[in-house]
Amino acid sequence: MPTDPFEAGERAARESIPAEANPYQDGSEEHALWSAGHERVAGEMEANESEGT
């Protein structure tokens, strides 16, 4: 079953997989969605770290 690219990007960020590991072709809609999901979770994680939580 294909995974939603946005959710896959979120999961990758939670697993500390770097954004450079995006499996989708650069320039594709899936690549953009994966990046957006990764960035959302990574941003939340950074915010939590800077708050000391």
PyMOL Python script that loads the backbone (N, CA, C, O; Angstrom):
from pymol import cmd

cmd.read_pdbstr("""\
ATOM      1  N   MET A   1       0.849  -1.187   0.000  1.00  0.00           N
ATOM      2  CA  MET A   1       0.000   0.000   0.000  1.00  0.00           C
ATOM      3  C   MET A   1       0.889   1.244   0.000  1.00  0.00           C
ATOM      4  O   MET A   1       1.746   1.381   0.873  1.00  0.00           O
ATOM      5  N   PRO A   2       0.706   2.138  -0.947  1.00  0.00           N
ATOM      6  CA  PRO A   2       1.553   3.338  -0.987  1.00  0.00           C
ATOM      7  C   PRO A   2       1.304   4.236   0.220  1.00  0.00           C
ATOM      8  O   PRO A   2       0.174   4.400   0.681  1.00  0.00           O
ATOM      9  N   THR A   3       2.373   4.800   0.704  1.00  0.00           N
ATOM     10  CA  THR A   3       2.302   5.685   1.859  1.00  0.00           C
ATOM     11  C   THR A   3       2.161   7.117   1.370  1.00  0.00           C
ATOM     12  O   THR A   3       2.719   7.493   0.340  1.00  0.00           O
ATOM     13  N   ASP A   4       1.415   7.901   2.114  1.00  0.00           N
ATOM     14  CA  ASP A   4       1.297   9.312   1.802  1.00  0.00           C
ATOM     15  C   ASP A   4       2.669   9.968   1.952  1.00  0.00           C
ATOM     16  O   ASP A   4       3.294   9.827   3.003  1.00  0.00           O
ATOM     17  N   PRO A   5       3.157  10.681   0.929  1.00  0.00           N
ATOM     18  CA  PRO A   5       4.500  11.277   1.011  1.00  0.00           C
ATOM     19  C   PRO A   5       4.677  12.236   2.187  1.00  0.00           C
ATOM     20  O   PRO A   5       5.747  12.282   2.794  1.00  0.00           O
ATOM     21  N   PHE A   6       3.630  13.004   2.512  1.00  0.00           N
ATOM     22  CA  PHE A   6       3.718  13.940   3.638  1.00  0.00           C
ATOM     23  C   PHE A   6       3.939  13.166   4.942  1.00  0.00           C
ATOM     24  O   PHE A   6       4.803  13.522   5.744  1.00  0.00           O
ATOM     25  N   GLU A   7       3.148  12.101   5.146  1.00  0.00           N
ATOM     26  CA  GLU A   7       3.293  11.280   6.349  1.00  0.00           C
ATOM     27  C   GLU A   7       4.640  10.574   6.381  1.00  0.00           C
ATOM     28  O   GLU A   7       5.241  10.425   7.445  1.00  0.00           O
ATOM     29  N   ALA A   8       5.115  10.140   5.221  1.00  0.00           N
ATOM     30  CA  ALA A   8       6.420   9.479   5.151  1.00  0.00           C
ATOM     31  C   ALA A   8       7.528  10.450   5.561  1.00  0.00           C
ATOM     32  O   ALA A   8       8.467  10.068   6.259  1.00  0.00           O
ATOM     33  N   GLY A   9       7.416  11.693   5.129  1.00  0.00           N
ATOM     34  CA  GLY A   9       8.398  12.710   5.521  1.00  0.00           C
ATOM     35  C   GLY A   9       8.357  12.990   7.008  1.00  0.00           C
ATOM     36  O   GLY A   9       9.397  13.164   7.644  1.00  0.00           O
ATOM     37  N   GLU A  10       7.144  13.033   7.567  1.00  0.00           N
ATOM     38  CA  GLU A  10       7.016  13.233   9.016  1.00  0.00           C
ATOM     39  C   GLU A  10       7.681  12.086   9.775  1.00  0.00           C
ATOM     40  O   GLU A  10       8.415  12.305  10.738  1.00  0.00           O
ATOM     41  N   ARG A  11       7.413  10.873   9.327  1.00  0.00           N
ATOM     42  CA  ARG A  11       7.982   9.687   9.991  1.00  0.00           C
ATOM     43  C   ARG A  11       9.505   9.694   9.885  1.00  0.00           C
ATOM     44  O   ARG A  11      10.197   9.361  10.847  1.00  0.00           O
ATOM     45  N   ALA A  12      10.024  10.070   8.727  1.00  0.00           N
ATOM     46  CA  ALA A  12      11.478  10.123   8.538  1.00  0.00           C
ATOM     47  C   ALA A  12      12.106  11.114   9.520  1.00  0.00           C
ATOM     48  O   ALA A  12      13.150  10.826  10.106  1.00  0.00           O
ATOM     49  N   ALA A  13      11.487  12.259   9.699  1.00  0.00           N
ATOM     50  CA  ALA A  13      12.034  13.250  10.631  1.00  0.00           C
ATOM     51  C   ALA A  13      12.028  12.717  12.058  1.00  0.00           C
ATOM     52  O   ALA A  13      12.982  12.932  12.806  1.00  0.00           O
ATOM     53  N   ARG A  14      10.956  12.022  12.439  1.00  0.00           N
ATOM     54  CA  ARG A  14      10.888  11.441  13.784  1.00  0.00           C
ATOM     55  C   ARG A  14      11.972  10.392  13.995  1.00  0.00           C
ATOM     56  O   ARG A  14      12.447  10.195  15.114  1.00  0.00           O
ATOM     57  N   GLU A  15      12.362   9.715  12.905  1.00  0.00           N
ATOM     58  CA  GLU A  15      13.388   8.665  12.978  1.00  0.00           C
ATOM     59  C   GLU A  15      14.786   9.225  12.724  1.00  0.00           C
ATOM     60  O   GLU A  15      15.735   8.465  12.537  1.00  0.00           O
ATOM     61  N   SER A  16      14.914  10.553  12.716  1.00  0.00           N
ATOM     62  CA  SER A  16      16.195  11.238  12.505  1.00  0.00           C
ATOM     63  C   SER A  16      16.820  10.942  11.148  1.00  0.00           C
ATOM     64  O   SER A  16      18.043  10.943  11.010  1.00  0.00           O
ATOM     65  N   ILE A  17      15.992  10.693  10.158  1.00  0.00           N
ATOM     66  CA  ILE A  17      16.471  10.502   8.794  1.00  0.00           C
ATOM     67  C   ILE A  17      16.625  11.897   8.192  1.00  0.00           C
ATOM     68  O   ILE A  17      15.685  12.689   8.249  1.00  0.00           O
ATOM     69  N   PRO A  18      17.781  12.217   7.621  1.00  0.00           N
ATOM     70  CA  PRO A  18      17.993  13.575   7.102  1.00  0.00           C
ATOM     71  C   PRO A  18      17.097  13.894   5.907  1.00  0.00           C
ATOM     72  O   PRO A  18      16.675  12.997   5.177  1.00  0.00           O
ATOM     73  N   ALA A  19      16.816  15.172   5.719  1.00  0.00           N
ATOM     74  CA  ALA A  19      15.969  15.622   4.612  1.00  0.00           C
ATOM     75  C   ALA A  19      16.559  15.227   3.263  1.00  0.00           C
ATOM     76  O   ALA A  19      15.823  15.038   2.295  1.00  0.00           O
ATOM     77  N   GLU A  20      17.880  15.103   3.194  1.00  0.00           N
ATOM     78  CA  GLU A  20      18.538  14.727   1.947  1.00  0.00           C
ATOM     79  C   GLU A  20      18.170  13.307   1.506  1.00  0.00           C
ATOM     80  O   GLU A  20      18.418  12.933   0.360  1.00  0.00           O
ATOM     81  N   ALA A  21      17.589  12.526   2.395  1.00  0.00           N
ATOM     82  CA  ALA A  21      17.227  11.143   2.073  1.00  0.00           C
ATOM     83  C   ALA A  21      15.856  11.039   1.401  1.00  0.00           C
ATOM     84  O   ALA A  21      15.336   9.936   1.230  1.00  0.00           O
ATOM     85  N   ASN A  22      15.274  12.161   1.024  1.00  0.00           N
ATOM     86  CA  ASN A  22      13.983  12.172   0.344  1.00  0.00           C
ATOM     87  C   ASN A  22      14.033  11.203  -0.840  1.00  0.00           C
ATOM     88  O   ASN A  22      14.855  11.372  -1.740  1.00  0.00           O
ATOM     89  N   PRO A  23      13.151  10.177  -0.845  1.00  0.00           N
ATOM     90  CA  PRO A  23      13.223   9.144  -1.880  1.00  0.00           C
ATOM     91  C   PRO A  23      12.558   9.531  -3.203  1.00  0.00           C
ATOM     92  O   PRO A  23      12.675   8.801  -4.187  1.00  0.00           O
ATOM     93  N   TYR A  24      11.876  10.649  -3.233  1.00  0.00           N
ATOM     94  CA  TYR A  24      11.140  11.035  -4.433  1.00  0.00           C
ATOM     95  C   TYR A  24      11.985  11.901  -5.362  1.00  0.00           C
ATOM     96  O   TYR A  24      12.934  12.556  -4.930  1.00  0.00           O
ATOM     97  N   GLN A  25      11.629  11.893  -6.634  1.00  0.00           N
ATOM     98  CA  GLN A  25      12.372  12.655  -7.642  1.00  0.00           C
ATOM     99  C   GLN A  25      12.238  14.144  -7.364  1.00  0.00           C
ATOM    100  O   GLN A  25      11.138  14.661  -7.166  1.00  0.00           O
ATOM    101  N   ASP A  26      13.385  14.825  -7.352  1.00  0.00           N
ATOM    102  CA  ASP A  26      13.400  16.265  -7.116  1.00  0.00           C
ATOM    103  C   ASP A  26      12.519  16.962  -8.147  1.00  0.00           C
ATOM    104  O   ASP A  26      12.608  16.683  -9.342  1.00  0.00           O
ATOM    105  N   GLY A  27      11.677  17.860  -7.682  1.00  0.00           N
ATOM    106  CA  GLY A  27      10.781  18.581  -8.570  1.00  0.00           C
ATOM    107  C   GLY A  27       9.393  17.977  -8.661  1.00  0.00           C
ATOM    108  O   GLY A  27       8.477  18.598  -9.201  1.00  0.00           O
ATOM    109  N   SER A  28       9.227  16.760  -8.132  1.00  0.00           N
ATOM    110  CA  SER A  28       7.914  16.116  -8.182  1.00  0.00           C
ATOM    111  C   SER A  28       7.041  16.595  -7.020  1.00  0.00           C
ATOM    112  O   SER A  28       7.539  17.106  -6.016  1.00  0.00           O
ATOM    113  N   GLU A  29       5.738  16.418  -7.180  1.00  0.00           N
ATOM    114  CA  GLU A  29       4.808  16.785  -6.114  1.00  0.00           C
ATOM    115  C   GLU A  29       5.080  15.959  -4.857  1.00  0.00           C
ATOM    116  O   GLU A  29       5.001  16.473  -3.741  1.00  0.00           O
ATOM    117  N   GLU A  30       5.400  14.676  -5.045  1.00  0.00           N
ATOM    118  CA  GLU A  30       5.688  13.813  -3.892  1.00  0.00           C
ATOM    119  C   GLU A  30       6.915  14.303  -3.135  1.00  0.00           C
ATOM    120  O   GLU A  30       6.943  14.275  -1.904  1.00  0.00           O
ATOM    121  N   HIS A  31       7.929  14.750  -3.871  1.00  0.00           N
ATOM    122  CA  HIS A  31       9.148  15.267  -3.249  1.00  0.00           C
ATOM    123  C   HIS A  31       8.808  16.472  -2.384  1.00  0.00           C
ATOM    124  O   HIS A  31       9.287  16.590  -1.256  1.00  0.00           O
ATOM    125  N   ALA A  32       7.979  17.365  -2.914  1.00  0.00           N
ATOM    126  CA  ALA A  32       7.583  18.562  -2.172  1.00  0.00           C
ATOM    127  C   ALA A  32       6.775  18.196  -0.932  1.00  0.00           C
ATOM    128  O   ALA A  32       6.975  18.783   0.131  1.00  0.00           O
ATOM    129  N   LEU A  33       5.875  17.243  -1.055  1.00  0.00           N
ATOM    130  CA  LEU A  33       5.063  16.821   0.095  1.00  0.00           C
ATOM    131  C   LEU A  33       5.928  16.170   1.168  1.00  0.00           C
ATOM    132  O   LEU A  33       5.771  16.454   2.356  1.00  0.00           O
ATOM    133  N   TRP A  34       6.847  15.290   0.746  1.00  0.00           N
ATOM    134  CA  TRP A  34       7.747  14.624   1.691  1.00  0.00           C
ATOM    135  C   TRP A  34       8.558  15.676   2.443  1.00  0.00           C
ATOM    136  O   TRP A  34       8.693  15.608   3.664  1.00  0.00           O
ATOM    137  N   SER A  35       9.095  16.646   1.708  1.00  0.00           N
ATOM    138  CA  SER A  35       9.898  17.709   2.322  1.00  0.00           C
ATOM    139  C   SER A  35       9.073  18.523   3.318  1.00  0.00           C
ATOM    140  O   SER A  35       9.556  18.869   4.396  1.00  0.00           O
ATOM    141  N   ALA A  36       7.840  18.822   2.954  1.00  0.00           N
ATOM    142  CA  ALA A  36       6.974  19.605   3.842  1.00  0.00           C
ATOM    143  C   ALA A  36       6.688  18.842   5.129  1.00  0.00           C
ATOM    144  O   ALA A  36       6.722  19.423   6.214  1.00  0.00           O
ATOM    145  N   GLY A  37       6.410  17.557   5.019  1.00  0.00           N
ATOM    146  CA  GLY A  37       6.163  16.747   6.215  1.00  0.00           C
ATOM    147  C   GLY A  37       7.403  16.665   7.081  1.00  0.00           C
ATOM    148  O   GLY A  37       7.319  16.781   8.304  1.00  0.00           O
ATOM    149  N   HIS A  38       8.554  16.467   6.456  1.00  0.00           N
ATOM    150  CA  HIS A  38       9.817  16.378   7.194  1.00  0.00           C
ATOM    151  C   HIS A  38      10.093  17.694   7.910  1.00  0.00           C
ATOM    152  O   HIS A  38      10.465  17.703   9.084  1.00  0.00           O
ATOM    153  N   GLU A  39       9.912  18.796   7.203  1.00  0.00           N
ATOM    154  CA  GLU A  39      10.198  20.110   7.776  1.00  0.00           C
ATOM    155  C   GLU A  39       9.269  20.423   8.949  1.00  0.00           C
ATOM    156  O   GLU A  39       9.695  21.017   9.940  1.00  0.00           O
ATOM    157  N   ARG A  40       8.005  20.025   8.834  1.00  0.00           N
ATOM    158  CA  ARG A  40       7.051  20.293   9.913  1.00  0.00           C
ATOM    159  C   ARG A  40       7.484  19.609  11.204  1.00  0.00           C
ATOM    160  O   ARG A  40       7.527  20.240  12.261  1.00  0.00           O
ATOM    161  N   VAL A  41       7.804  18.325  11.120  1.00  0.00           N
ATOM    162  CA  VAL A  41       8.207  17.585  12.316  1.00  0.00           C
ATOM    163  C   VAL A  41       9.567  18.051  12.816  1.00  0.00           C
ATOM    164  O   VAL A  41       9.757  18.227  14.020  1.00  0.00           O
ATOM    165  N   ALA A  42      10.515  18.251  11.905  1.00  0.00           N
ATOM    166  CA  ALA A  42      11.843  18.714  12.311  1.00  0.00           C
ATOM    167  C   ALA A  42      11.749  20.070  13.000  1.00  0.00           C
ATOM    168  O   ALA A  42      12.448  20.313  13.983  1.00  0.00           O
ATOM    169  N   GLY A  43      10.902  20.947  12.499  1.00  0.00           N
ATOM    170  CA  GLY A  43      10.709  22.254  13.106  1.00  0.00           C
ATOM    171  C   GLY A  43      10.121  22.146  14.503  1.00  0.00           C
ATOM    172  O   GLY A  43      10.528  22.871  15.410  1.00  0.00           O
ATOM    173  N   GLU A  44       9.164  21.244  14.676  1.00  0.00           N
ATOM    174  CA  GLU A  44       8.573  21.024  16.002  1.00  0.00           C
ATOM    175  C   GLU A  44       9.619  20.479  16.964  1.00  0.00           C
ATOM    176  O   GLU A  44       9.680  20.888  18.124  1.00  0.00           O
ATOM    177  N   MET A  45      10.437  19.559  16.481  1.00  0.00           N
ATOM    178  CA  MET A  45      11.463  18.964  17.334  1.00  0.00           C
ATOM    179  C   MET A  45      12.482  20.023  17.751  1.00  0.00           C
ATOM    180  O   MET A  45      12.901  20.054  18.908  1.00  0.00           O
ATOM    181  N   GLU A  46      12.881  20.886  16.825  1.00  0.00           N
ATOM    182  CA  GLU A  46      13.830  21.960  17.146  1.00  0.00           C
ATOM    183  C   GLU A  46      13.224  22.928  18.150  1.00  0.00           C
ATOM    184  O   GLU A  46      13.909  23.371  19.073  1.00  0.00           O
ATOM    185  N   ALA A  47      11.954  23.261  17.983  1.00  0.00           N
ATOM    186  CA  ALA A  47      11.286  24.172  18.907  1.00  0.00           C
ATOM    187  C   ALA A  47      11.246  23.575  20.302  1.00  0.00           C
ATOM    188  O   ALA A  47      11.470  24.278  21.288  1.00  0.00           O
ATOM    189  N   ASN A  48      10.966  22.294  20.391  1.00  0.00           N
ATOM    190  CA  ASN A  48      10.930  21.631  21.701  1.00  0.00           C
ATOM    191  C   ASN A  48      12.310  21.620  22.348  1.00  0.00           C
ATOM    192  O   ASN A  48      12.432  21.821  23.556  1.00  0.00           O
ATOM    193  N   GLU A  49      13.347  21.388  21.550  1.00  0.00           N
ATOM    194  CA  GLU A  49      14.707  21.366  22.088  1.00  0.00           C
ATOM    195  C   GLU A  49      15.112  22.748  22.607  1.00  0.00           C
ATOM    196  O   GLU A  49      15.752  22.862  23.653  1.00  0.00           O
ATOM    197  N   SER A  50      14.737  23.789  21.873  1.00  0.00           N
ATOM    198  CA  SER A  50      15.134  25.145  22.293  1.00  0.00           C
ATOM    199  C   SER A  50      14.377  25.585  23.533  1.00  0.00           C
ATOM    200  O   SER A  50      14.840  26.470  24.253  1.00  0.00           O
ATOM    201  N   GLU A  51      13.217  24.983  23.800  1.00  0.00           N
ATOM    202  CA  GLU A  51      12.453  25.294  25.001  1.00  0.00           C
ATOM    203  C   GLU A  51      12.956  24.478  26.190  1.00  0.00           C
ATOM    204  O   GLU A  51      12.548  24.711  27.327  1.00  0.00           O
ATOM    205  N   GLY A  52      13.832  23.534  25.925  1.00  0.00           N
ATOM    206  CA  GLY A  52      14.381  22.713  27.003  1.00  0.00           C
ATOM    207  C   GLY A  52      13.464  21.581  27.421  1.00  0.00           C
ATOM    208  O   GLY A  52      13.599  21.049  28.523  1.00  0.00           O
ATOM    209  N   THR A  53      12.534  21.207  26.557  1.00  0.00           N
ATOM    210  CA  THR A  53      11.619  20.117  26.900  1.00  0.00           C
ATOM    211  C   THR A  53      12.075  18.821  26.307  1.00  0.00           C
ATOM    212  O   THR A  53      11.424  17.794  26.494  1.00  0.00           O
TER     213      THR A  53
END
""", "prot")
cmd.dss("prot")
cmd.show_as("cartoon", "prot")
cmd.util.cbc("prot")
cmd.orient("prot")
